Amino acid sequence: MRIPLILFFTLAIPFYGQQAPARYIVELEGAPLGFSAPLSADAPARRAAAERLLRTQAQFAERLAALPGSRITASMTTVINAVAVEISPEAAEELSELPGVVRVYPVVNYRPLMDSAPAVHRAPEAWSAIGGQDRAGEGVKVAILDTCIEVSHPALQDPSMAMPPGYPVVNRPEDVAYTSNKVIVTRNYKRFYGVAGDLTPRPRHPHATQIASVIGGVAHMTPMGPFSGVAPKAWLGNYCIASPDPADDQFRGDVAVKAFDAIGWEWGGRWRTLKDYMHFSATGGWPSRPSTTRWPMAWTSSA
């Protein structure tokens, strides 16, 4: 059974993106696991499908080595069969000519964007419909792709919540310190930027914490008055896709897709309920119209 994955975007229209120099997402032949080996397939079938994709990517890597100044920085197999590539500008035009390449997408940078939570949410009416505010978000998991969440923030403290079985989920054991009974996943992608800075999941910008509070913040008093998120009982996933460089306030598109790929797997492998959501709040732009490209939308069917 496929899990309906719902993405909430807060985007500026029209889209304004800035192409990162000499970085591309290269889509390769072969359907990703979300299409070729869904959860209904048995484990051997999924392993075989994964091995086929990895062979395809290894063959592409051999061909890529012939192009000057090129290297693969990330691999995706769940929501798209693709690799992220850095390459010299003069050789970039040759990427699409390599055998096995379906399409080449320039990497676009994104900036956080959230001015306010729309009043049209009508949260109190929704709370009444489900039996009260203290039930809003029960059993729901929300993945947030953004700057890192400040797990210790007062809006994210709820001692009554219990961490579900199989959690926390982290990249590295030391990152467990950046999870809680409410923030049950912390995936850190800062290292993909290849720049110096704080590589821990510690936030340097409050945007993700602001988003997390609006979505799942608990009811509490602030200096400005009472505050509550829309779904205070929801669990949160913290996917840090921001650069560690303090002077860079953008998200790179290839890093975001790498996070999408992880979420696709975790929804399929761990997040098995019908109540799982993700939120990516940024301003930027797809490399071309979503209606004419597959990769921005592919992960919506990954589970």
LUMMAR-443475 format. One record per residue (C-alpha): residue in three letters; x, y, z. Coordinates in steps of 0.001 Angstrom, whole numbers, padded with zeros to 6 digits. Each point is the difference from the previous one (the first is absolute). Layout:
N
<atom res="ALA" c1="X" c2="Y" c3="Z"/>
...
//
This chain:
303
<atom res="MET" c1="000000" c2="000000" c3="000000"/>
<atom res="ARG" c1="001352" c2="003422" c3="-000871"/>
<atom res="ILE" c1="000164" c2="002612" c3="002678"/>
<atom res="PRO" c1="-001304" c2="003397" c3="-001128"/>
<atom res="LEU" c1="002845" c2="002435" c3="000531"/>
<atom res="ILE" c1="-001114" c2="003586" c3="000327"/>
<atom res="LEU" c1="002387" c2="002915" c3="-000414"/>
<atom res="PHE" c1="-000735" c2="003457" c3="001301"/>
<atom res="PHE" c1="001883" c2="002765" c3="-001819"/>
<atom res="THR" c1="000389" c2="003598" c3="001073"/>
<atom res="LEU" c1="001327" c2="001516" c3="-003208"/>
<atom res="ALA" c1="000364" c2="003416" c3="-001507"/>
<atom res="ILE" c1="-001682" c2="000319" c3="-003390"/>
<atom res="PRO" c1="001493" c2="000488" c3="-002522"/>
<atom res="PHE" c1="002952" c2="-002232" c3="000847"/>
<atom res="TYR" c1="003391" c2="001662" c3="000136"/>
<atom res="GLY" c1="002895" c2="-002444" c3="000105"/>
<atom res="GLN" c1="003714" c2="000381" c3="-000387"/>
<atom res="GLN" c1="001877" c2="-002746" c3="-001785"/>
<atom res="ALA" c1="002889" c2="-001390" c3="002032"/>
<atom res="PRO" c1="003170" c2="000046" c3="-002113"/>
<atom res="ALA" c1="000947" c2="-003318" c3="-001601"/>
<atom res="ARG" c1="-002352" c2="-002150" c3="002097"/>
<atom res="TYR" c1="-002595" c2="-002257" c3="-001581"/>
<atom res="ILE" c1="-002425" c2="-002794" c3="000814"/>
<atom res="VAL" c1="000390" c2="-002664" c3="-002672"/>
<atom res="GLU" c1="-002996" c2="-002320" c3="-000407"/>
<atom res="LEU" c1="000947" c2="-003436" c3="-001299"/>
<atom res="GLU" c1="-001870" c2="-002760" c3="-001783"/>
<atom res="GLY" c1="-001829" c2="-002419" c3="002249"/>
<atom res="ALA" c1="-003021" c2="000591" c3="002217"/>
<atom res="PRO" c1="000759" c2="000893" c3="003640"/>
<atom res="LEU" c1="-000921" c2="-002391" c3="002795"/>
<atom res="GLY" c1="-003167" c2="001933" c3="000800"/>
<atom res="PHE" c1="-001329" c2="-001027" c3="-003431"/>
<atom res="SER" c1="001792" c2="-003263" c3="-000783"/>
<atom res="ALA" c1="-000045" c2="-001657" c3="003436"/>
<atom res="PRO" c1="-002719" c2="001420" c3="002254"/>
<atom res="LEU" c1="-000686" c2="-001309" c3="003488"/>
<atom res="SER" c1="-002252" c2="-002686" c3="-001443"/>
<atom res="ALA" c1="003064" c2="-001622" c3="-001565"/>
<atom res="ASP" c1="001907" c2="-002577" c3="002046"/>
<atom res="ALA" c1="003435" c2="000750" c3="001468"/>
<atom res="PRO" c1="002010" c2="-001953" c3="-002631"/>
<atom res="ALA" c1="-001792" c2="001891" c3="-002773"/>
<atom res="ARG" c1="000822" c2="003342" c3="001632"/>
<atom res="ARG" c1="003647" c2="-000995" c3="000464"/>
<atom res="ALA" c1="000235" c2="-001086" c3="-003634"/>
<atom res="ALA" c1="-001543" c2="003276" c3="-001167"/>
<atom res="ALA" c1="002402" c2="001983" c3="002190"/>
<atom res="GLU" c1="002989" c2="-001898" c3="-001361"/>
<atom res="ARG" c1="-001101" c2="000744" c3="-003573"/>
<atom res="LEU" c1="-000172" c2="003707" c3="000751"/>
<atom res="LEU" c1="003408" c2="-000004" c3="001677"/>
<atom res="ARG" c1="001507" c2="-001763" c3="-003029"/>
<atom res="THR" c1="-001538" c2="002653" c3="-002252"/>
<atom res="GLN" c1="001503" c2="002724" c3="002136"/>
<atom res="ALA" c1="003398" c2="-001709" c3="000097"/>
<atom res="GLN" c1="000028" c2="-000206" c3="-003808"/>
<atom res="PHE" c1="-000863" c2="003684" c3="-000200"/>
<atom res="ALA" c1="002821" c2="000812" c3="002459"/>
<atom res="GLU" c1="002498" c2="-001730" c3="-002298"/>
<atom res="ARG" c1="-001180" c2="002090" c3="-002956"/>
<atom res="LEU" c1="-000036" c2="003184" c3="002059"/>
<atom res="ALA" c1="003641" c2="-000480" c3="000952"/>
<atom res="ALA" c1="000955" c2="000908" c3="-003578"/>
<atom res="LEU" c1="-001361" c2="003531" c3="000448"/>
<atom res="PRO" c1="002402" c2="002484" c3="001617"/>
<atom res="GLY" c1="-000654" c2="001326" c3="003486"/>
<atom res="SER" c1="-002892" c2="-002374" c3="000663"/>
<atom res="ARG" c1="-001042" c2="-001901" c3="003112"/>
<atom res="ILE" c1="-003154" c2="-001574" c3="001444"/>
<atom res="THR" c1="-001056" c2="001536" c3="003307"/>
<atom res="ALA" c1="-003203" c2="-001944" c3="000767"/>
<atom res="SER" c1="-002048" c2="-002954" c3="-001191"/>
<atom res="MET" c1="-003811" c2="-000379" c3="000044"/>
<atom res="THR" c1="-001907" c2="-003210" c3="-000689"/>
<atom res="THR" c1="-003337" c2="000114" c3="001824"/>
<atom res="VAL" c1="-001888" c2="002889" c3="-001554"/>
<atom res="ILE" c1="002190" c2="000515" c3="-003047"/>
<atom res="ASN" c1="002841" c2="-001928" c3="-001608"/>
<atom res="ALA" c1="002508" c2="002822" c3="-000059"/>
<atom res="VAL" c1="003338" c2="001304" c3="001162"/>
<atom res="ALA" c1="001092" c2="003490" c3="000968"/>
<atom res="VAL" c1="003009" c2="001126" c3="-001987"/>
<atom res="GLU" c1="002564" c2="002765" c3="000255"/>
<atom res="ILE" c1="001753" c2="000686" c3="-003287"/>
<atom res="SER" c1="002078" c2="002658" c3="-001712"/>
<atom res="PRO" c1="-002213" c2="002514" c3="-001875"/>
<atom res="GLU" c1="001630" c2="-000755" c3="-003343"/>
<atom res="ALA" c1="-000812" c2="-003719" c3="000320"/>
<atom res="ALA" c1="-003536" c2="000389" c3="001341"/>
<atom res="GLU" c1="-001631" c2="000044" c3="-003429"/>
<atom res="GLU" c1="001328" c2="-003493" c3="-000638"/>
<atom res="LEU" c1="-001922" c2="-001545" c3="002910"/>
<atom res="SER" c1="-003214" c2="-000484" c3="-001963"/>
<atom res="GLU" c1="001927" c2="-001791" c3="-002761"/>
<atom res="LEU" c1="001266" c2="-002784" c3="002250"/>
<atom res="PRO" c1="-001669" c2="-003402" c3="-000527"/>
<atom res="GLY" c1="-002709" c2="-000811" c3="002540"/>
<atom res="VAL" c1="-000860" c2="003613" c3="000809"/>
<atom res="VAL" c1="-003710" c2="000868" c3="-000117"/>
<atom res="ARG" c1="000174" c2="003659" c3="000954"/>
<atom res="VAL" c1="002330" c2="002513" c3="001635"/>
<atom res="TYR" c1="-001382" c2="002529" c3="002495"/>
<atom res="PRO" c1="002032" c2="003026" c3="001081"/>
<atom res="VAL" c1="000124" c2="000248" c3="003778"/>
<atom res="VAL" c1="-002101" c2="002895" c3="001287"/>
<atom res="ASN" c1="000543" c2="001733" c3="003333"/>
<atom res="TYR" c1="-002939" c2="000705" c3="002325"/>
<atom res="ARG" c1="-000516" c2="002452" c3="002829"/>
<atom res="PRO" c1="-002240" c2="-000436" c3="003063"/>
<atom res="LEU" c1="-003293" c2="001860" c3="-000273"/>
<atom res="MET" c1="-002662" c2="000379" c3="002637"/>
<atom res="ASP" c1="-001516" c2="003316" c3="000994"/>
<atom res="SER" c1="-002995" c2="-001219" c3="002004"/>
<atom res="ALA" c1="-002378" c2="-002903" c3="000438"/>
<atom res="PRO" c1="-003151" c2="000635" c3="-002079"/>
<atom res="ALA" c1="-003113" c2="000706" c3="002033"/>
<atom res="VAL" c1="-001967" c2="-002185" c3="-002400"/>
<atom res="HIS" c1="001305" c2="-003117" c3="001767"/>
<atom res="ARG" c1="-002992" c2="000237" c3="002361"/>
<atom res="ALA" c1="001795" c2="-002186" c3="002545"/>
<atom res="PRO" c1="-002534" c2="000462" c3="002849"/>
<atom res="GLU" c1="-002800" c2="-001329" c3="-002212"/>
<atom res="ALA" c1="002150" c2="-002982" c3="-000919"/>
<atom res="TRP" c1="000801" c2="-000683" c3="003666"/>
<atom res="SER" c1="-003686" c2="000001" c3="000861"/>
<atom res="ALA" c1="-000744" c2="-002464" c3="-002794"/>
<atom res="ILE" c1="002482" c2="-002585" c3="001371"/>
<atom res="GLY" c1="-000891" c2="000333" c3="003668"/>
<atom res="GLY" c1="002316" c2="002720" c3="001230"/>
<atom res="GLN" c1="003380" c2="001646" c3="-000423"/>
<atom res="ASP" c1="001746" c2="-002584" c3="002176"/>
<atom res="ARG" c1="-000696" c2="-002659" c3="-002663"/>
<atom res="ALA" c1="001171" c2="001958" c3="-003026"/>
<atom res="GLY" c1="002800" c2="-001834" c3="-001769"/>
<atom res="GLU" c1="-000249" c2="-003280" c3="001910"/>
<atom res="GLY" c1="001864" c2="-002707" c3="-001908"/>
<atom res="VAL" c1="001101" c2="002446" c3="-002716"/>
<atom res="LYS" c1="003601" c2="000370" c3="-001172"/>
<atom res="VAL" c1="001176" c2="003102" c3="-001890"/>
<atom res="ALA" c1="003392" c2="000188" c3="-001738"/>
<atom res="ILE" c1="001394" c2="003549" c3="-000195"/>
<atom res="LEU" c1="002688" c2="000773" c3="-002595"/>
<atom res="ASP" c1="001571" c2="003260" c3="001082"/>
<atom res="THR" c1="002691" c2="001464" c3="002219"/>
<atom res="CYS" c1="000500" c2="-002142" c3="003118"/>
<atom res="ILE" c1="-002653" c2="-000095" c3="002726"/>
<atom res="GLU" c1="000895" c2="001185" c3="003502"/>
<atom res="VAL" c1="-001190" c2="-003067" c3="001894"/>
<atom res="SER" c1="000157" c2="001766" c3="003392"/>
<atom res="HIS" c1="-002429" c2="002771" c3="-001011"/>
<atom res="PRO" c1="-002944" c2="000381" c3="002452"/>
<atom res="ALA" c1="-002515" c2="-000559" c3="-002813"/>
<atom res="LEU" c1="001424" c2="-003484" c3="-000560"/>
<atom res="GLN" c1="-000131" c2="-001311" c3="003577"/>
<atom res="ASP" c1="-002721" c2="-002524" c3="000836"/>
<atom res="PRO" c1="000924" c2="-002550" c3="002703"/>
<atom res="SER" c1="-003274" c2="-001853" c3="-000586"/>
<atom res="MET" c1="001040" c2="-001147" c3="-003476"/>
<atom res="ALA" c1="001809" c2="-003316" c3="-000455"/>
<atom res="MET" c1="002483" c2="-000679" c3="-002790"/>
<atom res="PRO" c1="-001425" c2="-002661" c3="-002356"/>
<atom res="PRO" c1="001748" c2="-003365" c3="-000474"/>
<atom res="GLY" c1="002988" c2="000060" c3="-002373"/>
<atom res="TYR" c1="000970" c2="003585" c3="000788"/>
<atom res="PRO" c1="001970" c2="002211" c3="000258"/>
<atom res="VAL" c1="001438" c2="-000037" c3="-003536"/>
<atom res="VAL" c1="003290" c2="001861" c3="-000562"/>
<atom res="ASN" c1="002954" c2="000072" c3="-002402"/>
<atom res="ARG" c1="002578" c2="-000419" c3="002756"/>
<atom res="PRO" c1="-000256" c2="-001279" c3="003571"/>
<atom res="GLU" c1="001038" c2="003349" c3="001481"/>
<atom res="ASP" c1="-003010" c2="001638" c3="-001656"/>
<atom res="VAL" c1="-002367" c2="-001792" c3="002396"/>
<atom res="ALA" c1="000628" c2="002997" c3="002272"/>
<atom res="TYR" c1="-001941" c2="002058" c3="-002557"/>
<atom res="THR" c1="-003154" c2="-002119" c3="000269"/>
<atom res="SER" c1="-002704" c2="-000256" c3="002646"/>
<atom res="ASN" c1="-003284" c2="-001728" c3="000694"/>
<atom res="LYS" c1="-001518" c2="002570" c3="-002405"/>
<atom res="VAL" c1="002781" c2="000541" c3="-002583"/>
<atom res="ILE" c1="000536" c2="-003656" c3="-000858"/>
<atom res="VAL" c1="002213" c2="000331" c3="-003115"/>
<atom res="THR" c1="003066" c2="002151" c3="-000587"/>
<atom res="ARG" c1="001645" c2="-000397" c3="-003377"/>
<atom res="ASN" c1="002944" c2="002350" c3="-000555"/>
<atom res="TYR" c1="001093" c2="000895" c3="-003558"/>
<atom res="LYS" c1="002388" c2="002885" c3="000736"/>
<atom res="ARG" c1="003040" c2="-002013" c3="-001072"/>
<atom res="PHE" c1="-001275" c2="-000178" c3="-003592"/>
<atom res="TYR" c1="000854" c2="003672" c3="-000448"/>
<atom res="GLY" c1="003711" c2="-000711" c3="000425"/>
<atom res="VAL" c1="000682" c2="003227" c3="001878"/>
<atom res="ALA" c1="001330" c2="000817" c3="003457"/>
<atom res="GLY" c1="-002323" c2="000800" c3="002866"/>
<atom res="ASP" c1="-002072" c2="-001675" c3="002700"/>
<atom res="LEU" c1="-000776" c2="-003426" c3="-001448"/>
<atom res="THR" c1="-002184" c2="-001086" c3="002912"/>
<atom res="PRO" c1="-003833" c2="000149" c3="-000186"/>
<atom res="ARG" c1="000138" c2="003114" c3="002148"/>
<atom res="PRO" c1="-002109" c2="002773" c3="-001594"/>
<atom res="ARG" c1="001601" c2="003287" c3="-001001"/>
<atom res="HIS" c1="-003272" c2="001455" c3="-001271"/>
<atom res="PRO" c1="-003426" c2="-000150" c3="001709"/>
<atom res="HIS" c1="-002043" c2="-000740" c3="-003118"/>
<atom res="ALA" c1="-000379" c2="-003763" c3="000529"/>
<atom res="THR" c1="-000908" c2="000456" c3="003658"/>
<atom res="GLN" c1="-002595" c2="002568" c3="-001019"/>
<atom res="ILE" c1="-001489" c2="-002406" c3="-002543"/>
<atom res="ALA" c1="000052" c2="-002895" c3="002500"/>
<atom res="SER" c1="-001753" c2="002151" c3="002600"/>
<atom res="VAL" c1="-002750" c2="001057" c3="-002402"/>
<atom res="ILE" c1="-000582" c2="-003608" c3="-001071"/>
<atom res="GLY" c1="000374" c2="-001878" c3="003276"/>
<atom res="GLY" c1="000806" c2="002412" c3="002813"/>
<atom res="VAL" c1="-001576" c2="-000725" c3="003359"/>
<atom res="ALA" c1="-002275" c2="002476" c3="001743"/>
<atom res="HIS" c1="002083" c2="002280" c3="002241"/>
<atom res="MET" c1="000282" c2="003592" c3="001113"/>
<atom res="THR" c1="002441" c2="002349" c3="-001743"/>
<atom res="PRO" c1="000935" c2="003646" c3="000689"/>
<atom res="MET" c1="-002484" c2="000893" c3="-002745"/>
<atom res="GLY" c1="-002826" c2="-002115" c3="001423"/>
<atom res="PRO" c1="-001258" c2="-003613" c3="-000356"/>
<atom res="PHE" c1="001288" c2="-002060" c3="-002918"/>
<atom res="SER" c1="-000798" c2="-003380" c3="-001524"/>
<atom res="GLY" c1="000841" c2="-001772" c3="-003217"/>
<atom res="VAL" c1="-002713" c2="-001459" c3="-002201"/>
<atom res="ALA" c1="000763" c2="-003629" c3="000976"/>
<atom res="PRO" c1="001646" c2="000087" c3="003443"/>
<atom res="LYS" c1="000052" c2="-003798" c3="000375"/>
<atom res="ALA" c1="001824" c2="-000644" c3="-003286"/>
<atom res="TRP" c1="003457" c2="-001555" c3="-000145"/>
<atom res="LEU" c1="002545" c2="001921" c3="-002068"/>
<atom res="GLY" c1="002830" c2="-000997" c3="-002326"/>
<atom res="ASN" c1="002949" c2="002404" c3="-000133"/>
<atom res="TYR" c1="001704" c2="-000046" c3="-003425"/>
<atom res="CYS" c1="002857" c2="002538" c3="000036"/>
<atom res="ILE" c1="000664" c2="001048" c3="-003591"/>
<atom res="ALA" c1="001518" c2="003445" c3="000632"/>
<atom res="SER" c1="003630" c2="000872" c3="-000693"/>
<atom res="PRO" c1="002311" c2="000228" c3="003027"/>
<atom res="ASP" c1="001413" c2="003224" c3="-001465"/>
<atom res="PRO" c1="-001408" c2="002916" c3="002079"/>
<atom res="ALA" c1="000130" c2="002247" c3="-003077"/>
<atom res="ASP" c1="-002122" c2="-002391" c3="-002100"/>
<atom res="ASP" c1="-003746" c2="000026" c3="000708"/>
<atom res="GLN" c1="-000942" c2="-002286" c3="-002894"/>
<atom res="PHE" c1="-000943" c2="-003653" c3="-000391"/>
<atom res="ARG" c1="001587" c2="-001778" c3="-002968"/>
<atom res="GLY" c1="-002383" c2="-001979" c3="-002147"/>
<atom res="ASP" c1="002155" c2="-003125" c3="-000107"/>
<atom res="VAL" c1="000162" c2="-000094" c3="003808"/>
<atom res="ALA" c1="-003792" c2="000387" c3="000196"/>
<atom res="VAL" c1="-000499" c2="-002901" c3="-002420"/>
<atom res="LYS" c1="002376" c2="-002146" c3="002077"/>
<atom res="ALA" c1="-002221" c2="000715" c3="003025"/>
<atom res="PHE" c1="-003134" c2="-000772" c3="-002043"/>
<atom res="ASP" c1="001562" c2="-003343" c3="-000857"/>
<atom res="ALA" c1="000625" c2="-000813" c3="003677"/>
<atom res="ILE" c1="-003551" c2="000964" c3="000941"/>
<atom res="GLY" c1="-001380" c2="-002190" c3="-002774"/>
<atom res="TRP" c1="001890" c2="-002951" c3="001480"/>
<atom res="GLU" c1="-000936" c2="000780" c3="003582"/>
<atom res="TRP" c1="-003663" c2="000397" c3="-000867"/>
<atom res="GLY" c1="000151" c2="-003318" c3="-001779"/>
<atom res="GLY" c1="002163" c2="-001765" c3="002574"/>
<atom res="ARG" c1="-001098" c2="001587" c3="003269"/>
<atom res="TRP" c1="-002817" c2="002512" c3="-000419"/>
<atom res="ARG" c1="-002740" c2="-002452" c3="-000893"/>
<atom res="THR" c1="-003101" c2="001841" c3="001158"/>
<atom res="LEU" c1="-002343" c2="001997" c3="-002184"/>
<atom res="LYS" c1="000841" c2="003120" c3="002000"/>
<atom res="ASP" c1="003442" c2="000981" c3="-001259"/>
<atom res="TYR" c1="000795" c2="003379" c3="-001508"/>
<atom res="MET" c1="002943" c2="002113" c3="-001026"/>
<atom res="HIS" c1="000614" c2="003728" c3="-000177"/>
<atom res="PHE" c1="002503" c2="001887" c3="-002136"/>
<atom res="SER" c1="-000276" c2="003755" c3="000393"/>
<atom res="ALA" c1="002221" c2="001991" c3="-002346"/>
<atom res="THR" c1="000136" c2="002333" c3="-002928"/>
<atom res="GLY" c1="001836" c2="-001083" c3="-003102"/>
<atom res="GLY" c1="-000902" c2="-001722" c3="-003235"/>
<atom res="TRP" c1="-000119" c2="-003330" c3="-001719"/>
<atom res="PRO" c1="002430" c2="-000274" c3="-002905"/>
<atom res="SER" c1="-003033" c2="-000128" c3="-002273"/>
<atom res="ARG" c1="-003766" c2="-000284" c3="000397"/>
<atom res="PRO" c1="-000985" c2="-002868" c3="002341"/>
<atom res="SER" c1="-002632" c2="-001071" c3="-002511"/>
<atom res="THR" c1="002724" c2="-000795" c3="-002531"/>
<atom res="THR" c1="002578" c2="-001601" c3="002296"/>
<atom res="ARG" c1="-000196" c2="-003103" c3="002122"/>
<atom res="TRP" c1="002487" c2="000393" c3="002825"/>
<atom res="PRO" c1="-001678" c2="002802" c3="002005"/>
<atom res="MET" c1="-003164" c2="-002086" c3="000210"/>
<atom res="ALA" c1="001391" c2="-003550" c3="-000055"/>
<atom res="TRP" c1="000350" c2="-000434" c3="003729"/>
<atom res="THR" c1="-003743" c2="000604" c3="000538"/>
<atom res="SER" c1="-000503" c2="-003625" c3="-001008"/>
<atom res="SER" c1="003173" c2="-001368" c3="001598"/>
<atom res="ALA" c1="-001801" c2="-001959" c3="002683"/>
//
